[in-house]
Amino acid sequence: MKLDEALWAYQTTYKSPIGLTPFQMVYEKSCHLPVELEHKTFWALKFLNFDQNQAGEQIKVQLQELEELRGQAYESSEL
């Protein structure tokens, strides 16, 4: 387990002489750690003043509207 963590740390550590991480050299993309992604997600939610409860309610309303449209389409197809 410690070897895996050591290799991960080595692969994601910035190397100053070449200016890239080994991951960037191989895949030509930067590696994003899960903590970085979680931080960016939290920042986006905070920046947009996003309320998760309100978004959940909005999704429920949209799903109900879709269900009503589906029911109307089914009824009109029976005629």
mmCIF file of the N, C-alpha and C atoms, coordinates in Angstrom:
data_MODEL
# 
_entry.id   MODEL 
# 
loop_
_atom_site.group_PDB 
_atom_site.id 
_atom_site.type_symbol 
_atom_site.label_atom_id 
_atom_site.label_alt_id 
_atom_site.label_comp_id 
_atom_site.label_asym_id 
_atom_site.label_entity_id 
_atom_site.label_seq_id 
_atom_site.pdbx_PDB_ins_code 
_atom_site.Cartn_x 
_atom_site.Cartn_y 
_atom_site.Cartn_z 
_atom_site.occupancy 
_atom_site.B_iso_or_equiv 
_atom_site.pdbx_formal_charge 
_atom_site.auth_seq_id 
_atom_site.auth_comp_id 
_atom_site.auth_asym_id 
_atom_site.auth_atom_id 
_atom_site.pdbx_PDB_model_num 
ATOM 1   N N  . MET A 1 1  ? 0.822   -1.186 0.000   1.00 0.00 ? 1  MET A N  1 
ATOM 2   C CA . MET A 1 1  ? 0.000   0.000  0.000   1.00 0.00 ? 1  MET A CA 1 
ATOM 3   C C  . MET A 1 1  ? 0.868   1.254  0.000   1.00 0.00 ? 1  MET A C  1 
ATOM 4   N N  . LYS A 1 2  ? 1.945   1.242  0.792   1.00 0.00 ? 2  LYS A N  1 
ATOM 5   C CA . LYS A 1 2  ? 2.805   2.417  0.860   1.00 0.00 ? 2  LYS A CA 1 
ATOM 6   C C  . LYS A 1 2  ? 3.535   2.640  -0.455  1.00 0.00 ? 2  LYS A C  1 
ATOM 7   N N  . LEU A 1 3  ? 3.861   1.551  -1.167  1.00 0.00 ? 3  LEU A N  1 
ATOM 8   C CA . LEU A 1 3  ? 4.529   1.695  -2.455  1.00 0.00 ? 3  LEU A CA 1 
ATOM 9   C C  . LEU A 1 3  ? 3.604   2.381  -3.454  1.00 0.00 ? 3  LEU A C  1 
ATOM 10  N N  . ASP A 1 4  ? 2.329   2.000  -3.464  1.00 0.00 ? 4  ASP A N  1 
ATOM 11  C CA . ASP A 1 4  ? 1.359   2.648  -4.353  1.00 0.00 ? 4  ASP A CA 1 
ATOM 12  C C  . ASP A 1 4  ? 1.275   4.144  -4.073  1.00 0.00 ? 4  ASP A C  1 
ATOM 13  N N  . GLU A 1 5  ? 1.223   4.489  -2.799  1.00 0.00 ? 5  GLU A N  1 
ATOM 14  C CA . GLU A 1 5  ? 1.138   5.899  -2.430  1.00 0.00 ? 5  GLU A CA 1 
ATOM 15  C C  . GLU A 1 5  ? 2.401   6.649  -2.809  1.00 0.00 ? 5  GLU A C  1 
ATOM 16  N N  . ALA A 1 6  ? 3.554   6.003  -2.653  1.00 0.00 ? 6  ALA A N  1 
ATOM 17  C CA . ALA A 1 6  ? 4.819   6.648  -3.013  1.00 0.00 ? 6  ALA A CA 1 
ATOM 18  C C  . ALA A 1 6  ? 4.899   6.867  -4.522  1.00 0.00 ? 6  ALA A C  1 
ATOM 19  N N  . LEU A 1 7  ? 4.485   5.884  -5.294  1.00 0.00 ? 7  LEU A N  1 
ATOM 20  C CA . LEU A 1 7  ? 4.503   6.036  -6.755  1.00 0.00 ? 7  LEU A CA 1 
ATOM 21  C C  . LEU A 1 7  ? 3.527   7.112  -7.205  1.00 0.00 ? 7  LEU A C  1 
ATOM 22  N N  . TRP A 1 8  ? 2.357   7.152  -6.586  1.00 0.00 ? 8  TRP A N  1 
ATOM 23  C CA . TRP A 1 8  ? 1.371   8.185  -6.925  1.00 0.00 ? 8  TRP A CA 1 
ATOM 24  C C  . TRP A 1 8  ? 1.927   9.568  -6.614  1.00 0.00 ? 8  TRP A C  1 
ATOM 25  N N  . ALA A 1 9  ? 2.567   9.693  -5.462  1.00 0.00 ? 9  ALA A N  1 
ATOM 26  C CA . ALA A 1 9  ? 3.154   10.980 -5.084  1.00 0.00 ? 9  ALA A CA 1 
ATOM 27  C C  . ALA A 1 9  ? 4.243   11.384 -6.072  1.00 0.00 ? 9  ALA A C  1 
ATOM 28  N N  . TYR A 1 10 ? 5.059   10.423 -6.496  1.00 0.00 ? 10 TYR A N  1 
ATOM 29  C CA . TYR A 1 10 ? 6.124   10.735 -7.449  1.00 0.00 ? 10 TYR A CA 1 
ATOM 30  C C  . TYR A 1 10 ? 5.545   11.160 -8.798  1.00 0.00 ? 10 TYR A C  1 
ATOM 31  N N  . GLN A 1 11 ? 4.509   10.470 -9.254  1.00 0.00 ? 11 GLN A N  1 
ATOM 32  C CA . GLN A 1 11 ? 3.938   10.761 -10.568 1.00 0.00 ? 11 GLN A CA 1 
ATOM 33  C C  . GLN A 1 11 ? 3.220   12.101 -10.612 1.00 0.00 ? 11 GLN A C  1 
ATOM 34  N N  . THR A 1 12 ? 2.717   12.548 -9.497  1.00 0.00 ? 12 THR A N  1 
ATOM 35  C CA . THR A 1 12 ? 1.948   13.795 -9.496  1.00 0.00 ? 12 THR A CA 1 
ATOM 36  C C  . THR A 1 12 ? 2.738   14.990 -8.977  1.00 0.00 ? 12 THR A C  1 
ATOM 37  N N  . THR A 1 13 ? 4.002   14.777 -8.618  1.00 0.00 ? 13 THR A N  1 
ATOM 38  C CA . THR A 1 13 ? 4.834   15.863 -8.105  1.00 0.00 ? 13 THR A CA 1 
ATOM 39  C C  . THR A 1 13 ? 5.446   16.638 -9.263  1.00 0.00 ? 13 THR A C  1 
ATOM 40  N N  . TYR A 1 14 ? 5.402   17.936 -9.167  1.00 0.00 ? 14 TYR A N  1 
ATOM 41  C CA . TYR A 1 14 ? 5.939   18.829 -10.195 1.00 0.00 ? 14 TYR A CA 1 
ATOM 42  C C  . TYR A 1 14 ? 7.458   18.763 -10.178 1.00 0.00 ? 14 TYR A C  1 
ATOM 43  N N  . LYS A 1 15 ? 8.067   18.534 -11.320 1.00 0.00 ? 15 LYS A N  1 
ATOM 44  C CA . LYS A 1 15 ? 9.525   18.478 -11.446 1.00 0.00 ? 15 LYS A CA 1 
ATOM 45  C C  . LYS A 1 15 ? 10.011  19.781 -12.061 1.00 0.00 ? 15 LYS A C  1 
ATOM 46  N N  . SER A 1 16 ? 10.792  20.552 -11.310 1.00 0.00 ? 16 SER A N  1 
ATOM 47  C CA . SER A 1 16 ? 11.190  21.889 -11.769 1.00 0.00 ? 16 SER A CA 1 
ATOM 48  C C  . SER A 1 16 ? 12.161  21.898 -12.951 1.00 0.00 ? 16 SER A C  1 
ATOM 49  N N  . PRO A 1 17 ? 13.132  20.983 -13.092 1.00 0.00 ? 17 PRO A N  1 
ATOM 50  C CA . PRO A 1 17 ? 14.030  21.078 -14.260 1.00 0.00 ? 17 PRO A CA 1 
ATOM 51  C C  . PRO A 1 17 ? 13.302  20.950 -15.602 1.00 0.00 ? 17 PRO A C  1 
ATOM 52  N N  . ILE A 1 18 ? 12.302  20.083 -15.673 1.00 0.00 ? 18 ILE A N  1 
ATOM 53  C CA . ILE A 1 18 ? 11.583  19.915 -16.936 1.00 0.00 ? 18 ILE A CA 1 
ATOM 54  C C  . ILE A 1 18 ? 10.264  20.679 -16.951 1.00 0.00 ? 18 ILE A C  1 
ATOM 55  N N  . GLY A 1 19 ? 9.796   21.102 -15.792 1.00 0.00 ? 19 GLY A N  1 
ATOM 56  C CA . GLY A 1 19 ? 8.570   21.889 -15.709 1.00 0.00 ? 19 GLY A CA 1 
ATOM 57  C C  . GLY A 1 19 ? 7.304   21.083 -15.883 1.00 0.00 ? 19 GLY A C  1 
ATOM 58  N N  . LEU A 1 20 ? 7.392   19.773 -15.769 1.00 0.00 ? 20 LEU A N  1 
ATOM 59  C CA . LEU A 1 20 ? 6.228   18.903 -15.926 1.00 0.00 ? 20 LEU A CA 1 
ATOM 60  C C  . LEU A 1 20 ? 6.268   17.789 -14.896 1.00 0.00 ? 20 LEU A C  1 
ATOM 61  N N  . THR A 1 21 ? 5.125   17.164 -14.690 1.00 0.00 ? 21 THR A N  1 
ATOM 62  C CA . THR A 1 21 ? 5.100   15.941 -13.893 1.00 0.00 ? 21 THR A CA 1 
ATOM 63  C C  . THR A 1 21 ? 5.287   14.772 -14.850 1.00 0.00 ? 21 THR A C  1 
ATOM 64  N N  . PRO A 1 22 ? 5.722   13.614 -14.356 1.00 0.00 ? 22 PRO A N  1 
ATOM 65  C CA . PRO A 1 22 ? 5.822   12.448 -15.238 1.00 0.00 ? 22 PRO A CA 1 
ATOM 66  C C  . PRO A 1 22 ? 4.488   12.117 -15.915 1.00 0.00 ? 22 PRO A C  1 
ATOM 67  N N  . PHE A 1 23 ? 3.388   12.313 -15.207 1.00 0.00 ? 23 PHE A N  1 
ATOM 68  C CA . PHE A 1 23 ? 2.061   12.075 -15.781 1.00 0.00 ? 23 PHE A CA 1 
ATOM 69  C C  . PHE A 1 23 ? 1.829   12.981 -16.984 1.00 0.00 ? 23 PHE A C  1 
ATOM 70  N N  . GLN A 1 24 ? 2.212   14.260 -16.860 1.00 0.00 ? 24 GLN A N  1 
ATOM 71  C CA . GLN A 1 24 ? 2.041   15.206 -17.967 1.00 0.00 ? 24 GLN A CA 1 
ATOM 72  C C  . GLN A 1 24 ? 2.913   14.824 -19.157 1.00 0.00 ? 24 GLN A C  1 
ATOM 73  N N  . MET A 1 25 ? 4.100   14.315 -18.890 1.00 0.00 ? 25 MET A N  1 
ATOM 74  C CA . MET A 1 25 ? 4.985   13.921 -19.986 1.00 0.00 ? 25 MET A CA 1 
ATOM 75  C C  . MET A 1 25 ? 4.389   12.770 -20.785 1.00 0.00 ? 25 MET A C  1 
ATOM 76  N N  . VAL A 1 26 ? 3.785   11.817 -20.093 1.00 0.00 ? 26 VAL A N  1 
ATOM 77  C CA . VAL A 1 26 ? 3.246   10.633 -20.764 1.00 0.00 ? 26 VAL A CA 1 
ATOM 78  C C  . VAL A 1 26 ? 1.924   10.936 -21.462 1.00 0.00 ? 26 VAL A C  1 
ATOM 79  N N  . TYR A 1 27 ? 0.990   11.577 -20.750 1.00 0.00 ? 27 TYR A N  1 
ATOM 80  C CA . TYR A 1 27 ? -0.367  11.753 -21.262 1.00 0.00 ? 27 TYR A CA 1 
ATOM 81  C C  . TYR A 1 27 ? -0.647  13.139 -21.841 1.00 0.00 ? 27 TYR A C  1 
ATOM 82  N N  . GLU A 1 28 ? 0.307   14.037 -21.757 1.00 0.00 ? 28 GLU A N  1 
ATOM 83  C CA . GLU A 1 28 ? 0.181   15.401 -22.269 1.00 0.00 ? 28 GLU A CA 1 
ATOM 84  C C  . GLU A 1 28 ? -1.003  16.149 -21.652 1.00 0.00 ? 28 GLU A C  1 
ATOM 85  N N  . LYS A 1 29 ? -1.387  15.767 -20.456 1.00 0.00 ? 29 LYS A N  1 
ATOM 86  C CA . LYS A 1 29 ? -2.452  16.424 -19.701 1.00 0.00 ? 29 LYS A CA 1 
ATOM 87  C C  . LYS A 1 29 ? -2.015  16.491 -18.251 1.00 0.00 ? 29 LYS A C  1 
ATOM 88  N N  . SER A 1 30 ? -2.544  17.462 -17.527 1.00 0.00 ? 30 SER A N  1 
ATOM 89  C CA . SER A 1 30 ? -2.222  17.518 -16.105 1.00 0.00 ? 30 SER A CA 1 
ATOM 90  C C  . SER A 1 30 ? -3.115  16.548 -15.348 1.00 0.00 ? 30 SER A C  1 
ATOM 91  N N  . CYS A 1 31 ? -2.606  16.054 -14.257 1.00 0.00 ? 31 CYS A N  1 
ATOM 92  C CA . CYS A 1 31 ? -3.339  15.106 -13.427 1.00 0.00 ? 31 CYS A CA 1 
ATOM 93  C C  . CYS A 1 31 ? -4.059  15.876 -12.334 1.00 0.00 ? 31 CYS A C  1 
ATOM 94  N N  . HIS A 1 32 ? -5.348  15.649 -12.176 1.00 0.00 ? 32 HIS A N  1 
ATOM 95  C CA . HIS A 1 32 ? -6.120  16.310 -11.131 1.00 0.00 ? 32 HIS A CA 1 
ATOM 96  C C  . HIS A 1 32 ? -6.409  15.306 -10.025 1.00 0.00 ? 32 HIS A C  1 
ATOM 97  N N  . LEU A 1 33 ? -5.983  15.642 -8.841  1.00 0.00 ? 33 LEU A N  1 
ATOM 98  C CA . LEU A 1 33 ? -6.223  14.781 -7.692  1.00 0.00 ? 33 LEU A CA 1 
ATOM 99  C C  . LEU A 1 33 ? -7.672  14.921 -7.245  1.00 0.00 ? 33 LEU A C  1 
ATOM 100 N N  . PRO A 1 34 ? -8.236  13.898 -6.624  1.00 0.00 ? 34 PRO A N  1 
ATOM 101 C CA . PRO A 1 34 ? -9.626  13.985 -6.163  1.00 0.00 ? 34 PRO A CA 1 
ATOM 102 C C  . PRO A 1 34 ? -9.880  15.175 -5.240  1.00 0.00 ? 34 PRO A C  1 
ATOM 103 N N  . VAL A 1 35 ? -8.904  15.526 -4.421  1.00 0.00 ? 35 VAL A N  1 
ATOM 104 C CA . VAL A 1 35 ? -9.074  16.668 -3.517  1.00 0.00 ? 35 VAL A CA 1 
ATOM 105 C C  . VAL A 1 35 ? -9.189  17.956 -4.316  1.00 0.00 ? 35 VAL A C  1 
ATOM 106 N N  . GLU A 1 36 ? -8.391  18.079 -5.386  1.00 0.00 ? 36 GLU A N  1 
ATOM 107 C CA . GLU A 1 36 ? -8.456  19.272 -6.228  1.00 0.00 ? 36 GLU A CA 1 
ATOM 108 C C  . GLU A 1 36 ? -9.827  19.393 -6.878  1.00 0.00 ? 36 GLU A C  1 
ATOM 109 N N  . LEU A 1 37 ? -10.363 18.279 -7.358  1.00 0.00 ? 37 LEU A N  1 
ATOM 110 C CA . LEU A 1 37 ? -11.673 18.302 -8.005  1.00 0.00 ? 37 LEU A CA 1 
ATOM 111 C C  . LEU A 1 37 ? -12.766 18.663 -7.008  1.00 0.00 ? 37 LEU A C  1 
ATOM 112 N N  . GLU A 1 38 ? -12.654 18.122 -5.788  1.00 0.00 ? 38 GLU A N  1 
ATOM 113 C CA . GLU A 1 38 ? -13.658 18.441 -4.771  1.00 0.00 ? 38 GLU A CA 1 
ATOM 114 C C  . GLU A 1 38 ? -13.610 19.926 -4.431  1.00 0.00 ? 38 GLU A C  1 
ATOM 115 N N  . HIS A 1 39 ? -12.401 20.473 -4.337  1.00 0.00 ? 39 HIS A N  1 
ATOM 116 C CA . HIS A 1 39 ? -12.246 21.895 -4.033  1.00 0.00 ? 39 HIS A CA 1 
ATOM 117 C C  . HIS A 1 39 ? -12.840 22.745 -5.155  1.00 0.00 ? 39 HIS A C  1 
ATOM 118 N N  . LYS A 1 40 ? -12.586 22.367 -6.412  1.00 0.00 ? 40 LYS A N  1 
ATOM 119 C CA . LYS A 1 40 ? -13.118 23.129 -7.543  1.00 0.00 ? 40 LYS A CA 1 
ATOM 120 C C  . LYS A 1 40 ? -14.639 23.060 -7.579  1.00 0.00 ? 40 LYS A C  1 
ATOM 121 N N  . THR A 1 41 ? -15.193 21.905 -7.247  1.00 0.00 ? 41 THR A N  1 
ATOM 122 C CA . THR A 1 41 ? -16.645 21.759 -7.223  1.00 0.00 ? 41 THR A CA 1 
ATOM 123 C C  . THR A 1 41 ? -17.251 22.642 -6.148  1.00 0.00 ? 41 THR A C  1 
ATOM 124 N N  . PHE A 1 42 ? -16.647 22.628 -4.963  1.00 0.00 ? 42 PHE A N  1 
ATOM 125 C CA . PHE A 1 42 ? -17.148 23.469 -3.878  1.00 0.00 ? 42 PHE A CA 1 
ATOM 126 C C  . PHE A 1 42 ? -17.047 24.938 -4.256  1.00 0.00 ? 42 PHE A C  1 
ATOM 127 N N  . TRP A 1 43 ? -15.932 25.315 -4.886  1.00 0.00 ? 43 TRP A N  1 
ATOM 128 C CA . TRP A 1 43 ? -15.746 26.713 -5.291  1.00 0.00 ? 43 TRP A CA 1 
ATOM 129 C C  . TRP A 1 43 ? -16.816 27.118 -6.297  1.00 0.00 ? 43 TRP A C  1 
ATOM 130 N N  . ALA A 1 44 ? -17.110 26.246 -7.261  1.00 0.00 ? 44 ALA A N  1 
ATOM 131 C CA . ALA A 1 44 ? -18.120 26.563 -8.272  1.00 0.00 ? 44 ALA A CA 1 
ATOM 132 C C  . ALA A 1 44 ? -19.494 26.736 -7.626  1.00 0.00 ? 44 ALA A C  1 
ATOM 133 N N  . LEU A 1 45 ? -19.828 25.857 -6.694  1.00 0.00 ? 45 LEU A N  1 
ATOM 134 C CA . LEU A 1 45 ? -21.114 25.978 -6.003  1.00 0.00 ? 45 LEU A CA 1 
ATOM 135 C C  . LEU A 1 45 ? -21.190 27.279 -5.220  1.00 0.00 ? 45 LEU A C  1 
ATOM 136 N N  . LYS A 1 46 ? -20.108 27.613 -4.547  1.00 0.00 ? 46 LYS A N  1 
ATOM 137 C CA . LYS A 1 46 ? -20.079 28.838 -3.760  1.00 0.00 ? 46 LYS A CA 1 
ATOM 138 C C  . LYS A 1 46 ? -20.112 30.064 -4.667  1.00 0.00 ? 46 LYS A C  1 
ATOM 139 N N  . PHE A 1 47 ? -19.372 30.022 -5.772  1.00 0.00 ? 47 PHE A N  1 
ATOM 140 C CA . PHE A 1 47 ? -19.294 31.147 -6.698  1.00 0.00 ? 47 PHE A CA 1 
ATOM 141 C C  . PHE A 1 47 ? -20.649 31.429 -7.338  1.00 0.00 ? 47 PHE A C  1 
ATOM 142 N N  . LEU A 1 48 ? -21.359 30.383 -7.693  1.00 0.00 ? 48 LEU A N  1 
ATOM 143 C CA . LEU A 1 48 ? -22.652 30.536 -8.357  1.00 0.00 ? 48 LEU A CA 1 
ATOM 144 C C  . LEU A 1 48 ? -23.798 30.728 -7.365  1.00 0.00 ? 48 LEU A C  1 
ATOM 145 N N  . ASN A 1 49 ? -23.478 30.716 -6.079  1.00 0.00 ? 49 ASN A N  1 
ATOM 146 C CA . ASN A 1 49 ? -24.492 30.847 -5.035  1.00 0.00 ? 49 ASN A CA 1 
ATOM 147 C C  . ASN A 1 49 ? -25.571 29.781 -5.231  1.00 0.00 ? 49 ASN A C  1 
ATOM 148 N N  . PHE A 1 50 ? -25.139 28.564 -5.392  1.00 0.00 ? 50 PHE A N  1 
ATOM 149 C CA . PHE A 1 50 ? -25.974 27.429 -5.743  1.00 0.00 ? 50 PHE A CA 1 
ATOM 150 C C  . PHE A 1 50 ? -26.489 26.747 -4.482  1.00 0.00 ? 50 PHE A C  1 
ATOM 151 N N  . ASP A 1 51 ? -27.780 26.532 -4.407  1.00 0.00 ? 51 ASP A N  1 
ATOM 152 C CA . ASP A 1 51 ? -28.389 25.845 -3.276  1.00 0.00 ? 51 ASP A CA 1 
ATOM 153 C C  . ASP A 1 51 ? -28.782 24.442 -3.722  1.00 0.00 ? 51 ASP A C  1 
ATOM 154 N N  . GLN A 1 52 ? -28.188 23.433 -3.095  1.00 0.00 ? 52 GLN A N  1 
ATOM 155 C CA . GLN A 1 52 ? -28.444 22.057 -3.505  1.00 0.00 ? 52 GLN A CA 1 
ATOM 156 C C  . GLN A 1 52 ? -29.890 21.643 -3.268  1.00 0.00 ? 52 GLN A C  1 
ATOM 157 N N  . ASN A 1 53 ? -30.487 22.089 -2.192  1.00 0.00 ? 53 ASN A N  1 
ATOM 158 C CA . ASN A 1 53 ? -31.887 21.728 -1.910  1.00 0.00 ? 53 ASN A CA 1 
ATOM 159 C C  . ASN A 1 53 ? -32.823 22.313 -2.961  1.00 0.00 ? 53 ASN A C  1 
ATOM 160 N N  . GLN A 1 54 ? -32.581 23.557 -3.320  1.00 0.00 ? 54 GLN A N  1 
ATOM 161 C CA . GLN A 1 54 ? -33.414 24.210 -4.333  1.00 0.00 ? 54 GLN A CA 1 
ATOM 162 C C  . GLN A 1 54 ? -33.250 23.511 -5.680  1.00 0.00 ? 54 GLN A C  1 
ATOM 163 N N  . ALA A 1 55 ? -32.035 23.125 -6.012  1.00 0.00 ? 55 ALA A N  1 
ATOM 164 C CA . ALA A 1 55 ? -31.794 22.428 -7.277  1.00 0.00 ? 55 ALA A CA 1 
ATOM 165 C C  . ALA A 1 55 ? -32.494 21.075 -7.284  1.00 0.00 ? 55 ALA A C  1 
ATOM 166 N N  . GLY A 1 56 ? -32.484 20.384 -6.144  1.00 0.00 ? 56 GLY A N  1 
ATOM 167 C CA . GLY A 1 56 ? -33.171 19.102 -6.050  1.00 0.00 ? 56 GLY A CA 1 
ATOM 168 C C  . GLY A 1 56 ? -34.663 19.247 -6.273  1.00 0.00 ? 56 GLY A C  1 
ATOM 169 N N  . GLU A 1 57 ? -35.247 20.272 -5.689  1.00 0.00 ? 57 GLU A N  1 
ATOM 170 C CA . GLU A 1 57 ? -36.678 20.522 -5.883  1.00 0.00 ? 57 GLU A CA 1 
ATOM 171 C C  . GLU A 1 57 ? -36.983 20.863 -7.337  1.00 0.00 ? 57 GLU A C  1 
ATOM 172 N N  . GLN A 1 58 ? -36.110 21.638 -7.952  1.00 0.00 ? 58 GLN A N  1 
ATOM 173 C CA . GLN A 1 58 ? -36.311 22.017 -9.354  1.00 0.00 ? 58 GLN A CA 1 
ATOM 174 C C  . GLN A 1 58 ? -36.257 20.785 -10.261 1.00 0.00 ? 58 GLN A C  1 
ATOM 175 N N  . ILE A 1 59 ? -35.358 19.873 -9.970  1.00 0.00 ? 59 ILE A N  1 
ATOM 176 C CA . ILE A 1 59 ? -35.264 18.647 -10.766 1.00 0.00 ? 59 ILE A CA 1 
ATOM 177 C C  . ILE A 1 59 ? -36.529 17.812 -10.599 1.00 0.00 ? 59 ILE A C  1 
ATOM 178 N N  . LYS A 1 60 ? -37.063 17.748 -9.374  1.00 0.00 ? 60 LYS A N  1 
ATOM 179 C CA . LYS A 1 60 ? -38.303 16.999 -9.150  1.00 0.00 ? 60 LYS A CA 1 
ATOM 180 C C  . LYS A 1 60 ? -39.453 17.588 -9.957  1.00 0.00 ? 60 LYS A C  1 
ATOM 181 N N  . VAL A 1 61 ? -39.551 18.913 -9.986  1.00 0.00 ? 61 VAL A N  1 
ATOM 182 C CA . VAL A 1 61 ? -40.608 19.577 -10.760 1.00 0.00 ? 61 VAL A CA 1 
ATOM 183 C C  . VAL A 1 61 ? -40.452 19.258 -12.242 1.00 0.00 ? 61 VAL A C  1 
ATOM 184 N N  . GLN A 1 62 ? -39.220 19.313 -12.740 1.00 0.00 ? 62 GLN A N  1 
ATOM 185 C CA . GLN A 1 62 ? -38.980 19.018 -14.152 1.00 0.00 ? 62 GLN A CA 1 
ATOM 186 C C  . GLN A 1 62 ? -39.335 17.570 -14.479 1.00 0.00 ? 62 GLN A C  1 
ATOM 187 N N  . LEU A 1 63 ? -39.023 16.645 -13.573 1.00 0.00 ? 63 LEU A N  1 
ATOM 188 C CA . LEU A 1 63 ? -39.376 15.244 -13.801 1.00 0.00 ? 63 LEU A CA 1 
ATOM 189 C C  . LEU A 1 63 ? -40.890 15.049 -13.816 1.00 0.00 ? 63 LEU A C  1 
ATOM 190 N N  . GLN A 1 64 ? -41.606 15.755 -12.951 1.00 0.00 ? 64 GLN A N  1 
ATOM 191 C CA . GLN A 1 64 ? -43.064 15.671 -12.947 1.00 0.00 ? 64 GLN A CA 1 
ATOM 192 C C  . GLN A 1 64 ? -43.639 16.210 -14.253 1.00 0.00 ? 64 GLN A C  1 
ATOM 193 N N  . GLU A 1 65 ? -43.076 17.313 -14.747 1.00 0.00 ? 65 GLU A N  1 
ATOM 194 C CA . GLU A 1 65 ? -43.542 17.876 -16.018 1.00 0.00 ? 65 GLU A CA 1 
ATOM 195 C C  . GLU A 1 65 ? -43.289 16.900 -17.165 1.00 0.00 ? 65 GLU A C  1 
ATOM 196 N N  . LEU A 1 66 ? -42.131 16.249 -17.153 1.00 0.00 ? 66 LEU A N  1 
ATOM 197 C CA . LEU A 1 66 ? -41.841 15.261 -18.195 1.00 0.00 ? 66 LEU A CA 1 
ATOM 198 C C  . LEU A 1 66 ? -42.813 14.088 -18.125 1.00 0.00 ? 66 LEU A C  1 
ATOM 199 N N  . GLU A 1 67 ? -43.140 13.661 -16.913 1.00 0.00 ? 67 GLU A N  1 
ATOM 200 C CA . GLU A 1 67 ? -44.090 12.562 -16.750 1.00 0.00 ? 67 GLU A CA 1 
ATOM 201 C C  . GLU A 1 67 ? -45.468 12.953 -17.286 1.00 0.00 ? 67 GLU A C  1 
ATOM 202 N N  . GLU A 1 68 ? -45.882 14.190 -17.041 1.00 0.00 ? 68 GLU A N  1 
ATOM 203 C CA . GLU A 1 68 ? -47.160 14.666 -17.568 1.00 0.00 ? 68 GLU A CA 1 
ATOM 204 C C  . GLU A 1 68 ? -47.140 14.706 -19.095 1.00 0.00 ? 68 GLU A C  1 
ATOM 205 N N  . LEU A 1 69 ? -46.051 15.185 -19.670 1.00 0.00 ? 69 LEU A N  1 
ATOM 206 C CA . LEU A 1 69 ? -45.938 15.220 -21.134 1.00 0.00 ? 69 LEU A CA 1 
ATOM 207 C C  . LEU A 1 69 ? -45.964 13.815 -21.724 1.00 0.00 ? 69 LEU A C  1 
ATOM 208 N N  . ARG A 1 70 ? -45.311 12.882 -21.047 1.00 0.00 ? 70 ARG A N  1 
ATOM 209 C CA . ARG A 1 70 ? -45.310 11.503 -21.518 1.00 0.00 ? 70 ARG A CA 1 
ATOM 210 C C  . ARG A 1 70 ? -46.722 10.937 -21.481 1.00 0.00 ? 70 ARG A C  1 
ATOM 211 N N  . GLY A 1 71 ? -47.445 11.231 -20.415 1.00 0.00 ? 71 GLY A N  1 
ATOM 212 C CA . GLY A 1 71 ? -48.826 10.763 -20.302 1.00 0.00 ? 71 GLY A CA 1 
ATOM 213 C C  . GLY A 1 71 ? -49.711 11.354 -21.382 1.00 0.00 ? 71 GLY A C  1 
ATOM 214 N N  . GLN A 1 72 ? -49.539 12.644 -21.666 1.00 0.00 ? 72 GLN A N  1 
ATOM 215 C CA . GLN A 1 72 ? -50.313 13.294 -22.726 1.00 0.00 ? 72 GLN A CA 1 
ATOM 216 C C  . GLN A 1 72 ? -49.980 12.697 -24.089 1.00 0.00 ? 72 GLN A C  1 
ATOM 217 N N  . ALA A 1 73 ? -48.708 12.421 -24.327 1.00 0.00 ? 73 ALA A N  1 
ATOM 218 C CA . ALA A 1 73 ? -48.312 11.823 -25.608 1.00 0.00 ? 73 ALA A CA 1 
ATOM 219 C C  . ALA A 1 73 ? -48.907 10.427 -25.751 1.00 0.00 ? 73 ALA A C  1 
ATOM 220 N N  . TYR A 1 74 ? -48.938 9.673  -24.666 1.00 0.00 ? 74 TYR A N  1 
ATOM 221 C CA . TYR A 1 74 ? -49.509 8.336  -24.706 1.00 0.00 ? 74 TYR A CA 1 
ATOM 222 C C  . TYR A 1 74 ? -51.004 8.393  -24.995 1.00 0.00 ? 74 TYR A C  1 
ATOM 223 N N  . GLU A 1 75 ? -51.710 9.315  -24.333 1.00 0.00 ? 75 GLU A N  1 
ATOM 224 C CA . GLU A 1 75 ? -53.150 9.451  -24.544 1.00 0.00 ? 75 GLU A CA 1 
ATOM 225 C C  . GLU A 1 75 ? -53.464 9.880  -25.971 1.00 0.00 ? 75 GLU A C  1 
ATOM 226 N N  . SER A 1 76 ? -52.675 10.780 -26.521 1.00 0.00 ? 76 SER A N  1 
ATOM 227 C CA . SER A 1 76 ? -52.946 11.242 -27.886 1.00 0.00 ? 76 SER A CA 1 
ATOM 228 C C  . SER A 1 76 ? -52.604 10.169 -28.920 1.00 0.00 ? 76 SER A C  1 
ATOM 229 N N  . SER A 1 77 ? -51.711 9.251  -28.583 1.00 0.00 ? 77 SER A N  1 
ATOM 230 C CA . SER A 1 77 ? -51.370 8.194  -29.537 1.00 0.00 ? 77 SER A CA 1 
ATOM 231 C C  . SER A 1 77 ? -52.445 7.117  -29.584 1.00 0.00 ? 77 SER A C  1 
ATOM 232 N N  . GLU A 1 78 ? -53.279 7.004  -28.560 1.00 0.00 ? 78 GLU A N  1 
ATOM 233 C CA . GLU A 1 78 ? -54.340 6.006  -28.533 1.00 0.00 ? 78 GLU A CA 1 
ATOM 234 C C  . GLU A 1 78 ? -55.491 6.369  -29.457 1.00 0.00 ? 78 GLU A C  1 
ATOM 235 N N  . LEU A 1 79 ? -55.643 7.639  -29.765 1.00 0.00 ? 79 LEU A N  1 
ATOM 236 C CA . LEU A 1 79 ? -56.764 8.070  -30.603 1.00 0.00 ? 79 LEU A CA 1 
ATOM 237 C C  . LEU A 1 79 ? -56.534 7.620  -31.980 1.00 0.00 ? 79 LEU A C  1 
# 
